[in-house]
Amino acid sequence: AAAAPGVAGGADAEREATSAAFGSNVASLGSSAAVPGTKLEDAESVASSLTSELECAICYRSYCEPVLAGCNRHIFCRQCLWRAEKIGEPLKCPICRQISANGVADFAEVPDLARKLRARDPADYDARAEAARRERE
């Protein structure tokens, strides 16, 4: 049976993009990239989930000084929320838009997440946190 026009090319392009993102061993898994429930799709889902759990939705980098927004549901870098805060206006969660009763300075850091992120690369985490503190002064 002949493939629909553009389908094979799309799967090949997706494999190439996935290979670039996850390394050459992903490309060796073949055409399973387009098949739901395959090992490749599962691996991509896990990798994406792990990455998104450790990345700020504002700056797309690993969290630095992670804090819960006023909604108590979404986590961001303290610095990212600080930059989003407007003087004289209540802070809104960038995702759900819930208004916070407090300013960023009053948000508590998420300690377990901060420890995990710092353990991955202490020098980088500390340098970013220090630069953020200096900017907020």
C-alpha positions in Angstrom: 0.0 0.0 0.0 1.3 3.4 -0.9 1.8 6.0 1.9 -0.2 9.2 1.8 1.7 12.1 0.3 3.9 13.8 2.9 3.5 11.2 5.6 6.8 9.4 5.1 8.6 12.7 4.8 7.0 14.0 8.0 8.0 10.9 9.9 11.6 11.2 8.6 11.7 14.9 9.5 10.3 14.1 13.0 13.0 11.3 13.5 15.7 13.8 12.4 14.5 16.4 14.8 14.2 13.8 17.6 17.7 12.5 16.9 19.1 16.0 17.1 17.3 16.6 20.4 18.0 13.2 22.1 21.1 11.9 20.4 21.8 9.5 17.5 20.7 6.4 19.4 17.1 7.6 19.1 17.3 7.7 15.4 18.4 4.0 15.3 15.0 3.1 16.7 13.6 3.6 13.2 10.1 4.5 12.1 8.5 3.8 15.4 8.5 7.6 16.0 5.1 7.9 14.4 3.5 5.0 16.1 1.7 5.7 19.4 2.6 3.4 22.3 6.1 2.7 21.0 9.3 2.8 23.1 10.4 5.9 21.2 7.2 7.8 22.0 7.4 6.7 25.6 11.0 7.8 25.9 10.2 11.2 24.3 7.2 11.6 26.7 9.3 10.8 29.7 12.2 13.1 28.6 9.8 15.9 27.9 8.0 15.4 31.2 11.2 15.4 33.2 12.5 18.4 31.3 9.3 20.4 31.8 9.2 19.5 35.5 12.6 21.3 35.9 12.1 24.2 33.5 10.5 27.5 34.1 7.6 28.3 31.8 8.7 31.9 31.5 12.5 31.6 30.7 12.6 28.0 29.6 15.7 27.3 31.6 16.2 25.2 34.7 14.5 26.8 37.7 16.6 29.1 39.8 15.2 29.9 43.2 11.9 28.1 42.3 8.8 29.5 44.0 5.1 28.7 43.8 3.1 31.5 42.3 0.2 32.9 44.3 -2.1 30.3 42.9 0.0 27.6 44.7 -0.2 25.4 41.6 2.5 26.7 39.2 6.3 27.0 39.8 8.5 29.7 38.3 11.9 31.2 38.9 11.7 33.9 41.5 13.5 36.2 39.2 11.0 35.5 36.3 8.0 36.4 38.5 9.8 39.4 39.9 10.3 40.7 36.3 6.7 40.0 35.5 5.5 41.9 38.6 4.1 45.4 37.9 4.4 48.1 40.4 1.0 49.0 41.8 -0.8 46.0 40.3 -1.4 42.6 41.9 0.7 39.8 40.6 -1.1 37.3 38.4 0.1 33.7 37.8 1.4 33.7 34.2 -0.4 30.4 33.5 -3.8 30.5 35.2 -3.9 34.3 35.8 -5.0 33.9 39.4 -4.3 37.1 41.4 -1.9 36.7 44.2 -2.4 38.4 47.6 1.4 38.7 48.0 4.3 39.9 46.1 7.2 37.8 44.8 9.4 38.7 47.7 6.9 36.9 50.0 6.8 33.7 48.1 8.6 30.7 49.7 11.1 28.8 47.7 10.3 25.2 46.9 13.1 23.6 49.0 13.2 20.1 47.6 13.2 21.3 44.0 15.8 23.9 44.8 18.1 21.3 46.4 17.7 18.9 43.4 18.5 21.7 40.9 21.5 22.9 42.9 22.8 19.4 43.2 22.8 19.0 39.4 25.3 21.9 38.9 26.1 23.8 42.1 28.4 26.4 40.5 25.9 27.4 37.8 22.9 27.4 40.2 24.7 29.6 42.7 26.0 32.0 40.1 22.5 32.4 38.6 20.9 32.9 42.1 23.5 35.5 43.1 23.0 37.4 39.8 19.2 37.4 40.4 19.6 38.6 43.9 21.9 41.5 42.8 19.3 42.4 40.1 16.5 42.6 42.7 18.5 44.9 45.0 
